[in-house]
Structures are given as C-alpha cells and as structure tokens.
Amino acid sequence: VERQYAREANITTLEAIDLNNGQILANYLERGGAKIAAQSWESNAHLIGWLFQFALARVPAADELALAQETLGDKPTPQNVEDLLWSLTMLPEFQLVR
C-alpha cells in the first residue's frame, strides 16, 4: 500500500527560519546572549532599550518593556538574554518576508 503524505503548502515563520537556519541561528543567539549578558549594563531597561534599537531600530513599547524585564529577571543570565533575543527575532518586523 502506497501512502501519500500531504505537506502543508504554507509554513509558519518559525518553521521557515528553522528550515533555513536551524542550528546556525540557535548557535548565534546562544553566543550573543552570553556576550551581551557578560557586559556591564546600567540597568535591565538600558539593556532592553539597546537590544530593541539594535534589532528593530526602535524603542520598546511599554508592554514589550515589561515582558522583556520579566524575561531577564533581576540579573540577566546568558540564557535569559538568549530567550529575549529569540523573542526579538520572531517578531514579524525583524523578519524579511517576501
């Protein structure tokens, strides 16, 4: 019996990024999180502001700032910064969609 598998014609943005970059992107974000966390930041708000300016060329909205501060916690760890980097790269405005 021959089985036919239908593949969805449209994939999500996350699936597209994973198919194109997968482990490469994960490695970059891991190294970036460690490098950024190792720097001395005046405050979490300053770090978050810098990340938003660097990644999106804008300041975070109030709700984005609150969520980012929650993600970083009291003392940003490499993993927390990596998580924030992931969230920024998943924003539609960061991605090039053709």
Biopython code that builds the backbone (N, CA, C, O; Angstrom):
import numpy as np
from Bio.PDB.StructureBuilder import StructureBuilder

atoms = [
    (1, "VAL", "N", (0.848, -1.164, 0.000)),
    (1, "VAL", "CA", (0.000, 0.000, 0.000)),
    (1, "VAL", "C", (0.896, 1.230, 0.000)),
    (1, "VAL", "O", (1.743, 1.405, 0.876)),
    (2, "GLU", "N", (0.693, 2.058, -0.983)),
    (2, "GLU", "CA", (1.472, 3.292, -1.092)),
    (2, "GLU", "C", (0.744, 4.397, -0.334)),
    (2, "GLU", "O", (-0.449, 4.629, -0.527)),
    (3, "ARG", "N", (1.476, 5.054, 0.508)),
    (3, "ARG", "CA", (0.896, 6.155, 1.258)),
    (3, "ARG", "C", (1.329, 7.476, 0.644)),
    (3, "ARG", "O", (2.479, 7.655, 0.241)),
    (4, "GLN", "N", (0.414, 8.357, 0.590)),
    (4, "GLN", "CA", (0.736, 9.699, 0.131)),
    (4, "GLN", "C", (0.635, 10.632, 1.320)),
    (4, "GLN", "O", (-0.345, 10.625, 2.065)),
    (5, "TYR", "N", (1.644, 11.411, 1.471)),
    (5, "TYR", "CA", (1.658, 12.362, 2.564)),
    (5, "TYR", "C", (1.484, 13.757, 1.980)),
    (5, "TYR", "O", (2.240, 14.189, 1.110)),
    (6, "ALA", "N", (0.507, 14.418, 2.464)),
    (6, "ALA", "CA", (0.272, 15.786, 2.013)),
    (6, "ALA", "C", (1.090, 16.725, 2.893)),
    (6, "ALA", "O", (1.016, 16.675, 4.120)),
    (7, "ARG", "N", (1.838, 17.546, 2.265)),
    (7, "ARG", "CA", (2.619, 18.535, 3.001)),
    (7, "ARG", "C", (1.924, 19.874, 2.871)),
    (7, "ARG", "O", (1.516, 20.285, 1.784)),
    (8, "GLU", "N", (1.801, 20.533, 3.988)),
    (8, "GLU", "CA", (1.168, 21.841, 4.003)),
    (8, "GLU", "C", (1.929, 22.781, 3.080)),
    (8, "GLU", "O", (3.157, 22.848, 3.134)),
    (9, "ALA", "N", (1.210, 23.502, 2.237)),
    (9, "ALA", "CA", (1.843, 24.410, 1.286)),
    (9, "ALA", "C", (2.436, 25.631, 1.992)),
    (9, "ALA", "O", (3.445, 26.184, 1.554)),
    (10, "ASN", "N", (1.810, 26.033, 3.067)),
    (10, "ASN", "CA", (2.292, 27.198, 3.804)),
    (10, "ASN", "C", (2.897, 26.742, 5.123)),
    (10, "ASN", "O", (2.357, 25.874, 5.810)),
    (11, "ILE", "N", (4.017, 27.341, 5.456)),
    (11, "ILE", "CA", (4.643, 27.020, 6.725)),
    (11, "ILE", "C", (4.677, 28.288, 7.571)),
    (11, "ILE", "O", (4.563, 29.399, 7.055)),
    (12, "THR", "N", (4.832, 28.103, 8.859)),
    (12, "THR", "CA", (4.915, 29.258, 9.745)),
    (12, "THR", "C", (6.293, 29.894, 9.607)),
    (12, "THR", "O", (7.227, 29.284, 9.086)),
    (13, "THR", "N", (6.401, 31.114, 10.078)),
    (13, "THR", "CA", (7.678, 31.818, 10.033)),
    (13, "THR", "C", (8.740, 31.065, 10.818)),
    (13, "THR", "O", (9.883, 30.951, 10.376)),
    (14, "LEU", "N", (8.360, 30.552, 11.986)),
    (14, "LEU", "CA", (9.313, 29.798, 12.797)),
    (14, "LEU", "C", (9.802, 28.556, 12.056)),
    (14, "LEU", "O", (10.988, 28.233, 12.106)),
    (15, "GLU", "N", (8.901, 27.862, 11.372)),
    (15, "GLU", "CA", (9.304, 26.684, 10.598)),
    (15, "GLU", "C", (10.248, 27.072, 9.469)),
    (15, "GLU", "O", (11.213, 26.359, 9.192)),
    (16, "ALA", "N", (9.977, 28.195, 8.817)),
    (16, "ALA", "CA", (10.840, 28.651, 7.729)),
    (16, "ALA", "C", (12.234, 28.991, 8.240)),
    (16, "ALA", "O", (13.236, 28.639, 7.618)),
    (17, "ILE", "N", (12.289, 29.677, 9.374)),
    (17, "ILE", "CA", (13.590, 30.023, 9.945)),
    (17, "ILE", "C", (14.347, 28.760, 10.326)),
    (17, "ILE", "O", (15.545, 28.649, 10.070)),
    (18, "ASP", "N", (13.648, 27.804, 10.940)),
    (18, "ASP", "CA", (14.298, 26.564, 11.336)),
    (18, "ASP", "C", (14.800, 25.785, 10.131)),
    (18, "ASP", "O", (15.904, 25.241, 10.157)),
    (19, "LEU", "N", (13.995, 25.729, 9.078)),
    (19, "LEU", "CA", (14.421, 25.017, 7.881)),
    (19, "LEU", "C", (15.635, 25.678, 7.235)),
    (19, "LEU", "O", (16.529, 24.997, 6.732)),
    (20, "ASN", "N", (15.658, 26.992, 7.254)),
    (20, "ASN", "CA", (16.755, 27.719, 6.617)),
    (20, "ASN", "C", (18.001, 27.811, 7.481)),
    (20, "ASN", "O", (19.120, 27.724, 6.975)),
    (21, "ASN", "N", (17.815, 27.984, 8.767)),
    (21, "ASN", "CA", (18.950, 28.293, 9.632)),
    (21, "ASN", "C", (19.154, 27.319, 10.774)),
    (21, "ASN", "O", (20.289, 27.045, 11.163)),
    (22, "GLY", "N", (18.069, 26.796, 11.312)),
    (22, "GLY", "CA", (18.118, 25.829, 12.388)),
    (22, "GLY", "C", (19.195, 26.061, 13.422)),
    (22, "GLY", "O", (19.164, 27.047, 14.159)),
    (23, "GLN", "N", (20.133, 25.160, 13.473)),
    (23, "GLN", "CA", (21.175, 25.196, 14.490)),
    (23, "GLN", "C", (22.096, 26.393, 14.330)),
    (23, "GLN", "O", (22.656, 26.870, 15.317)),
    (24, "ILE", "N", (22.264, 26.880, 13.135)),
    (24, "ILE", "CA", (23.122, 28.055, 12.921)),
    (24, "ILE", "C", (22.581, 29.244, 13.702)),
    (24, "ILE", "O", (23.318, 29.895, 14.442)),
    (25, "LEU", "N", (21.287, 29.528, 13.534)),
    (25, "LEU", "CA", (20.672, 30.633, 14.261)),
    (25, "LEU", "C", (20.729, 30.395, 15.761)),
    (25, "LEU", "O", (21.034, 31.315, 16.519)),
    (26, "ALA", "N", (20.445, 29.190, 16.196)),
    (26, "ALA", "CA", (20.488, 28.862, 17.628)),
    (26, "ALA", "C", (21.875, 29.126, 18.199)),
    (26, "ALA", "O", (21.997, 29.665, 19.299)),
    (27, "ASN", "N", (22.913, 28.758, 17.472)),
    (27, "ASN", "CA", (24.285, 28.989, 17.935)),
    (27, "ASN", "C", (24.598, 30.481, 18.034)),
    (27, "ASN", "O", (25.202, 30.927, 19.009)),
    (28, "TYR", "N", (24.187, 31.251, 17.027)),
    (28, "TYR", "CA", (24.418, 32.701, 17.061)),
    (28, "TYR", "C", (23.724, 33.339, 18.253)),
    (28, "TYR", "O", (24.314, 34.167, 18.948)),
    (29, "LEU", "N", (22.474, 32.958, 18.493)),
    (29, "LEU", "CA", (21.732, 33.551, 19.599)),
    (29, "LEU", "C", (22.303, 33.126, 20.947)),
    (29, "LEU", "O", (22.308, 33.913, 21.893)),
    (30, "GLU", "N", (22.778, 31.903, 21.040)),
    (30, "GLU", "CA", (23.401, 31.443, 22.284)),
    (30, "GLU", "C", (24.675, 32.235, 22.573)),
    (30, "GLU", "O", (24.872, 32.714, 23.689)),
    (31, "ARG", "N", (25.534, 32.369, 21.570)),
    (31, "ARG", "CA", (26.777, 33.131, 21.753)),
    (31, "ARG", "C", (26.480, 34.605, 22.019)),
    (31, "ARG", "O", (27.124, 35.233, 22.860)),
    (32, "GLY", "N", (25.502, 35.149, 21.299)),
    (32, "GLY", "CA", (25.130, 36.543, 21.502)),
    (32, "GLY", "C", (24.586, 36.784, 22.894)),
    (32, "GLY", "O", (24.916, 37.788, 23.525)),
    (33, "GLY", "N", (23.754, 35.874, 23.381)),
    (33, "GLY", "CA", (23.214, 36.002, 24.732)),
    (33, "GLY", "C", (24.308, 36.017, 25.772)),
    (33, "GLY", "O", (24.261, 36.806, 26.716)),
    (34, "ALA", "N", (25.297, 35.151, 25.609)),
    (34, "ALA", "CA", (26.420, 35.093, 26.557)),
    (34, "ALA", "C", (27.246, 36.367, 26.502)),
    (34, "ALA", "O", (27.631, 36.910, 27.537)),
    (35, "LYS", "N", (27.516, 36.840, 25.302)),
    (35, "LYS", "CA", (28.336, 38.041, 25.133)),
    (35, "LYS", "C", (27.635, 39.278, 25.697)),
    (35, "LYS", "O", (28.260, 40.095, 26.373)),
    (36, "ILE", "N", (26.354, 39.411, 25.423)),
    (36, "ILE", "CA", (25.593, 40.569, 25.898)),
    (36, "ILE", "C", (25.433, 40.524, 27.421)),
    (36, "ILE", "O", (25.554, 41.553, 28.085)),
    (37, "ALA", "N", (25.163, 39.344, 27.973)),
    (37, "ALA", "CA", (24.986, 39.202, 29.419)),
    (37, "ALA", "C", (26.275, 39.501, 30.177)),
    (37, "ALA", "O", (26.228, 39.942, 31.325)),
    (38, "ALA", "N", (27.418, 39.268, 29.550)),
    (38, "ALA", "CA", (28.706, 39.482, 30.211)),
    (38, "ALA", "C", (29.064, 40.965, 30.324)),
    (38, "ALA", "O", (29.942, 41.331, 31.106)),
    (39, "GLN", "N", (28.400, 41.808, 29.561)),
    (39, "GLN", "CA", (28.692, 43.244, 29.602)),
    (39, "GLN", "C", (28.055, 43.879, 30.835)),
    (39, "GLN", "O", (27.095, 43.352, 31.398)),
    (40, "SER", "N", (28.603, 45.011, 31.239)),
    (40, "SER", "CA", (28.028, 45.763, 32.353)),
    (40, "SER", "C", (26.969, 46.700, 31.796)),
    (40, "SER", "O", (27.246, 47.532, 30.932)),
    (41, "TRP", "N", (25.746, 46.551, 32.307)),
    (41, "TRP", "CA", (24.641, 47.382, 31.859)),
    (41, "TRP", "C", (24.176, 48.232, 33.036)),
    (41, "TRP", "O", (24.119, 47.765, 34.174)),
    (42, "GLU", "N", (23.847, 49.476, 32.743)),
    (42, "GLU", "CA", (23.359, 50.395, 33.765)),
    (42, "GLU", "C", (22.115, 49.838, 34.451)),
    (42, "GLU", "O", (21.946, 49.973, 35.663)),
    (43, "SER", "N", (21.255, 49.216, 33.663)),
    (43, "SER", "CA", (20.020, 48.627, 34.182)),
    (43, "SER", "C", (19.474, 47.669, 33.133)),
    (43, "SER", "O", (19.917, 47.665, 31.984)),
    (44, "ASN", "N", (18.506, 46.858, 33.547)),
    (44, "ASN", "CA", (17.839, 45.981, 32.576)),
    (44, "ASN", "C", (17.144, 46.801, 31.501)),
    (44, "ASN", "O", (17.146, 46.421, 30.330)),
    (45, "ALA", "N", (16.547, 47.927, 31.891)),
    (45, "ALA", "CA", (15.864, 48.782, 30.922)),
    (45, "ALA", "C", (16.839, 49.303, 29.871)),
    (45, "ALA", "O", (16.486, 49.424, 28.698)),
    (46, "HIS", "N", (18.054, 49.607, 30.287)),
    (46, "HIS", "CA", (19.078, 50.076, 29.348)),
    (46, "HIS", "C", (19.462, 48.959, 28.379)),
    (46, "HIS", "O", (19.576, 49.194, 27.176)),
    (47, "LEU", "N", (19.660, 47.765, 28.889)),
    (47, "LEU", "CA", (19.966, 46.605, 28.055)),
    (47, "LEU", "C", (18.837, 46.345, 27.062)),
    (47, "LEU", "O", (19.087, 46.138, 25.874)),
    (48, "ILE", "N", (17.618, 46.356, 27.539)),
    (48, "ILE", "CA", (16.454, 46.104, 26.677)),
    (48, "ILE", "C", (16.345, 47.187, 25.606)),
    (48, "ILE", "O", (16.103, 46.890, 24.436)),
    (49, "GLY", "N", (16.522, 48.435, 26.009)),
    (49, "GLY", "CA", (16.472, 49.527, 25.042)),
    (49, "GLY", "C", (17.514, 49.366, 23.955)),
    (49, "GLY", "O", (17.237, 49.582, 22.776)),
    (50, "TRP", "N", (18.733, 48.978, 24.365)),
    (50, "TRP", "CA", (19.802, 48.755, 23.388)),
    (50, "TRP", "C", (19.439, 47.634, 22.434)),
    (50, "TRP", "O", (19.620, 47.771, 21.224)),
    (51, "LEU", "N", (18.923, 46.514, 22.962)),
    (51, "LEU", "CA", (18.553, 45.387, 22.103)),
    (51, "LEU", "C", (17.486, 45.768, 21.091)),
    (51, "LEU", "O", (17.588, 45.411, 19.917)),
    (52, "PHE", "N", (16.466, 46.490, 21.534)),
    (52, "PHE", "CA", (15.409, 46.903, 20.620)),
    (52, "PHE", "C", (15.943, 47.852, 19.551)),
    (52, "PHE", "O", (15.583, 47.733, 18.380)),
    (53, "GLN", "N", (16.794, 48.787, 19.942)),
    (53, "GLN", "CA", (17.373, 49.698, 18.958)),
    (53, "GLN", "C", (18.240, 48.940, 17.961)),
    (53, "GLN", "O", (18.181, 49.196, 16.758)),
    (54, "PHE", "N", (19.038, 48.016, 18.458)),
    (54, "PHE", "CA", (19.947, 47.259, 17.602)),
    (54, "PHE", "C", (19.189, 46.334, 16.652)),
    (54, "PHE", "O", (19.526, 46.248, 15.471)),
    (55, "ALA", "N", (18.169, 45.643, 17.159)),
    (55, "ALA", "CA", (17.447, 44.651, 16.363)),
    (55, "ALA", "C", (16.335, 45.249, 15.510)),
    (55, "ALA", "O", (16.109, 44.814, 14.381)),
    (56, "LEU", "N", (15.633, 46.257, 16.059)),
    (56, "LEU", "CA", (14.421, 46.743, 15.398)),
    (56, "LEU", "C", (14.451, 48.232, 15.065)),
    (56, "LEU", "O", (13.530, 48.748, 14.433)),
    (57, "ALA", "N", (15.510, 48.925, 15.491)),
    (57, "ALA", "CA", (15.651, 50.358, 15.245)),
    (57, "ALA", "C", (14.492, 51.160, 15.848)),
    (57, "ALA", "O", (14.005, 52.120, 15.250)),
    (58, "ARG", "N", (14.069, 50.749, 17.030)),
    (58, "ARG", "CA", (13.012, 51.471, 17.741)),
    (58, "ARG", "C", (13.100, 51.151, 19.224)),
    (58, "ARG", "O", (13.790, 50.216, 19.631)),
    (59, "VAL", "N", (12.397, 51.933, 20.019)),
    (59, "VAL", "CA", (12.334, 51.668, 21.453)),
    (59, "VAL", "C", (11.194, 50.687, 21.710)),
    (59, "VAL", "O", (10.249, 50.615, 20.924)),
    (60, "PRO", "N", (11.277, 49.936, 22.798)),
    (60, "PRO", "CA", (10.190, 49.006, 23.104)),
    (60, "PRO", "C", (8.949, 49.745, 23.590)),
    (60, "PRO", "O", (9.049, 50.773, 24.260)),
    (61, "ALA", "N", (7.786, 49.217, 23.249)),
    (61, "ALA", "CA", (6.537, 49.727, 23.804)),
    (61, "ALA", "C", (6.492, 49.347, 25.277)),
    (61, "ALA", "O", (7.258, 48.490, 25.716)),
    (62, "ALA", "N", (5.616, 49.964, 26.035)),
    (62, "ALA", "CA", (5.538, 49.722, 27.480)),
    (62, "ALA", "C", (5.308, 48.247, 27.795)),
    (62, "ALA", "O", (5.938, 47.702, 28.702)),
    (63, "ASP", "N", (4.407, 47.594, 27.049)),
    (63, "ASP", "CA", (4.137, 46.180, 27.314)),
    (63, "ASP", "C", (5.322, 45.301, 26.921)),
    (63, "ASP", "O", (5.587, 44.289, 27.570)),
    (64, "GLU", "N", (6.033, 45.681, 25.863)),
    (64, "GLU", "CA", (7.222, 44.931, 25.456)),
    (64, "GLU", "C", (8.328, 45.079, 26.496)),
    (64, "GLU", "O", (9.027, 44.117, 26.813)),
    (65, "LEU", "N", (8.478, 46.289, 27.020)),
    (65, "LEU", "CA", (9.491, 46.536, 28.050)),
    (65, "LEU", "C", (9.198, 45.706, 29.295)),
    (65, "LEU", "O", (10.102, 45.099, 29.869)),
    (66, "ALA", "N", (7.936, 45.681, 29.707)),
    (66, "ALA", "CA", (7.559, 44.903, 30.901)),
    (66, "ALA", "C", (7.820, 43.416, 30.690)),
    (66, "ALA", "O", (8.349, 42.751, 31.580)),
    (67, "LEU", "N", (7.458, 42.890, 29.531)),
    (67, "LEU", "CA", (7.676, 41.474, 29.243)),
    (67, "LEU", "C", (9.168, 41.159, 29.151)),
    (67, "LEU", "O", (9.616, 40.119, 29.634)),
    (68, "ALA", "N", (9.929, 42.049, 28.536)),
    (68, "ALA", "CA", (11.377, 41.838, 28.427)),
    (68, "ALA", "C", (12.032, 41.862, 29.800)),
    (68, "ALA", "O", (12.929, 41.064, 30.072)),
    (69, "GLN", "N", (11.590, 42.774, 30.672)),
    (69, "GLN", "CA", (12.147, 42.829, 32.028)),
    (69, "GLN", "C", (11.820, 41.554, 32.795)),
    (69, "GLN", "O", (12.648, 41.048, 33.553)),
    (70, "GLU", "N", (10.620, 41.042, 32.597)),
    (70, "GLU", "CA", (10.237, 39.779, 33.236)),
    (70, "GLU", "C", (11.107, 38.633, 32.714)),
    (70, "GLU", "O", (11.510, 37.756, 33.479)),
    (71, "THR", "N", (11.392, 38.646, 31.422)),
    (71, "THR", "CA", (12.224, 37.607, 30.803)),
    (71, "THR", "C", (13.640, 37.638, 31.367)),
    (71, "THR", "O", (14.230, 36.591, 31.630)),
    (72, "LEU", "N", (14.182, 38.833, 31.551)),
    (72, "LEU", "CA", (15.562, 38.957, 32.042)),
    (72, "LEU", "C", (15.693, 38.667, 33.525)),
    (72, "LEU", "O", (16.743, 38.202, 33.969)),
    (73, "GLY", "N", (14.655, 38.931, 34.297)),
    (73, "GLY", "CA", (14.749, 38.730, 35.743)),
    (73, "GLY", "C", (15.579, 39.813, 36.400)),
    (73, "GLY", "O", (15.862, 40.846, 35.792)),
    (74, "ASP", "N", (15.968, 39.576, 37.643)),
    (74, "ASP", "CA", (16.733, 40.575, 38.397)),
    (74, "ASP", "C", (18.143, 40.757, 37.852)),
    (74, "ASP", "O", (18.632, 41.882, 37.748)),
    (75, "LYS", "N", (18.790, 39.666, 37.510)),
    (75, "LYS", "CA", (20.162, 39.696, 36.984)),
    (75, "LYS", "C", (20.166, 38.914, 35.677)),
    (75, "LYS", "O", (19.997, 37.695, 35.686)),
    (76, "PRO", "N", (20.358, 39.605, 34.546)),
    (76, "PRO", "CA", (20.331, 38.906, 33.262)),
    (76, "PRO", "C", (21.382, 37.792, 33.177)),
    (76, "PRO", "O", (22.570, 38.026, 33.403)),
    (77, "THR", "N", (20.935, 36.605, 32.855)),
    (77, "THR", "CA", (21.837, 35.480, 32.624)),
    (77, "THR", "C", (21.980, 35.291, 31.113)),
    (77, "THR", "O", (21.150, 35.788, 30.352)),
    (78, "PRO", "N", (23.009, 34.590, 30.675)),
    (78, "PRO", "CA", (23.126, 34.324, 29.245)),
    (78, "PRO", "C", (21.866, 33.668, 28.664)),
    (78, "PRO", "O", (21.449, 34.006, 27.556)),
    (79, "GLN", "N", (21.263, 32.738, 29.401)),
    (79, "GLN", "CA", (20.059, 32.057, 28.908)),
    (79, "GLN", "C", (18.885, 33.021, 28.795)),
    (79, "GLN", "O", (18.132, 32.972, 27.823)),
    (80, "ASN", "N", (18.724, 33.900, 29.787)),
    (80, "ASN", "CA", (17.631, 34.873, 29.745)),
    (80, "ASN", "C", (17.795, 35.847, 28.580)),
    (80, "ASN", "O", (16.824, 36.181, 27.901)),
    (81, "VAL", "N", (19.023, 36.298, 28.355)),
    (81, "VAL", "CA", (19.275, 37.202, 27.230)),
    (81, "VAL", "C", (19.032, 36.459, 25.914)),
    (81, "VAL", "O", (18.460, 37.021, 24.979)),
    (82, "GLU", "N", (19.460, 35.214, 25.843)),
    (82, "GLU", "CA", (19.201, 34.406, 24.640)),
    (82, "GLU", "C", (17.701, 34.283, 24.393)),
    (82, "GLU", "O", (17.251, 34.399, 23.253)),
    (83, "ASP", "N", (16.926, 34.049, 25.446)),
    (83, "ASP", "CA", (15.476, 33.962, 25.296)),
    (83, "ASP", "C", (14.903, 35.268, 24.748)),
    (83, "ASP", "O", (14.014, 35.250, 23.897)),
    (84, "LEU", "N", (15.409, 36.390, 25.233)),
    (84, "LEU", "CA", (14.940, 37.678, 24.736)),
    (84, "LEU", "C", (15.343, 37.868, 23.279)),
    (84, "LEU", "O", (14.561, 38.389, 22.483)),
    (85, "LEU", "N", (16.543, 37.455, 22.925)),
    (85, "LEU", "CA", (16.976, 37.535, 21.524)),
    (85, "LEU", "C", (16.070, 36.699, 20.623)),
    (85, "LEU", "O", (15.701, 37.129, 19.530)),
    (86, "TRP", "N", (15.716, 35.500, 21.090)),
    (86, "TRP", "CA", (14.789, 34.666, 20.320)),
    (86, "TRP", "C", (13.472, 35.391, 20.097)),
    (86, "TRP", "O", (12.938, 35.395, 18.988)),
    (87, "SER", "N", (12.952, 36.003, 21.150)),
    (87, "SER", "CA", (11.655, 36.677, 21.018)),
    (87, "SER", "C", (11.738, 37.844, 20.038)),
    (87, "SER", "O", (10.784, 38.104, 19.304)),
    (88, "LEU", "N", (12.858, 38.539, 20.019)),
    (88, "LEU", "CA", (13.008, 39.639, 19.070)),
    (88, "LEU", "C", (13.114, 39.141, 17.635)),
    (88, "LEU", "O", (12.546, 39.746, 16.725)),
    (89, "THR", "N", (13.829, 38.055, 17.428)),
    (89, "THR", "CA", (13.967, 37.547, 16.058)),
    (89, "THR", "C", (12.680, 36.922, 15.535)),
    (89, "THR", "O", (12.532, 36.732, 14.328)),
    (90, "MET", "N", (11.762, 36.604, 16.415)),
    (90, "MET", "CA", (10.482, 36.035, 15.987)),
    (90, "MET", "C", (9.442, 37.110, 15.657)),
    (90, "MET", "O", (8.385, 36.802, 15.108)),
    (91, "LEU", "N", (9.737, 38.360, 15.988)),
    (91, "LEU", "CA", (8.805, 39.436, 15.662)),
    (91, "LEU", "C", (8.734, 39.619, 14.146)),
    (91, "LEU", "O", (9.768, 39.613, 13.476)),
    (92, "PRO", "N", (7.548, 39.780, 13.606)),
    (92, "PRO", "CA", (7.415, 39.963, 12.141)),
    (92, "PRO", "C", (8.232, 41.128, 11.601)),
    (92, "PRO", "O", (8.724, 41.055, 10.475)),
    (93, "GLU", "N", (8.389, 42.196, 12.369)),
    (93, "GLU", "CA", (9.140, 43.345, 11.867)),
    (93, "GLU", "C", (10.641, 43.071, 11.746)),
    (93, "GLU", "O", (11.345, 43.783, 11.029)),
    (94, "PHE", "N", (11.131, 42.049, 12.440)),
    (94, "PHE", "CA", (12.534, 41.683, 12.325)),
    (94, "PHE", "C", (12.795, 40.845, 11.068)),
    (94, "PHE", "O", (13.883, 40.886, 10.493)),
    (95, "GLN", "N", (11.797, 40.103, 10.664)),
    (95, "GLN", "CA", (11.961, 39.136, 9.588)),
    (95, "GLN", "C", (11.703, 39.743, 8.218)),
    (95, "GLN", "O", (10.862, 40.628, 8.060)),
    (96, "LEU", "N", (12.423, 39.262, 7.257)),
    (96, "LEU", "CA", (12.210, 39.651, 5.869)),
    (96, "LEU", "C", (11.232, 38.647, 5.275)),
    (96, "LEU", "O", (11.568, 37.478, 5.083)),
    (97, "VAL", "N", (10.045, 39.102, 4.990)),
    (97, "VAL", "CA", (9.025, 38.238, 4.438)),
    (97, "VAL", "C", (8.776, 38.684, 3.004)),
    (97, "VAL", "O", (8.451, 39.844, 2.750)),
    (98, "ARG", "N", (8.930, 37.759, 2.078)),
    (98, "ARG", "CA", (8.710, 38.100, 0.663)),
    (98, "ARG", "C", (7.372, 37.601, 0.208)),
    (98, "ARG", "O", (7.004, 37.791, -0.951)),
]
sb = StructureBuilder()
sb.init_structure("model")
sb.init_model(0)
sb.init_chain("A")
sb.init_seg("    ")
for serial, (resi, resn, name, xyz) in enumerate(atoms, 1):
    if name == "N":
        sb.init_residue(resn, " ", resi, " ")
    sb.init_atom(name, np.array(xyz, "f"), 0.0, 1.0, " ", f" {name:<3s}", serial, name[0])
structure = sb.get_structure()
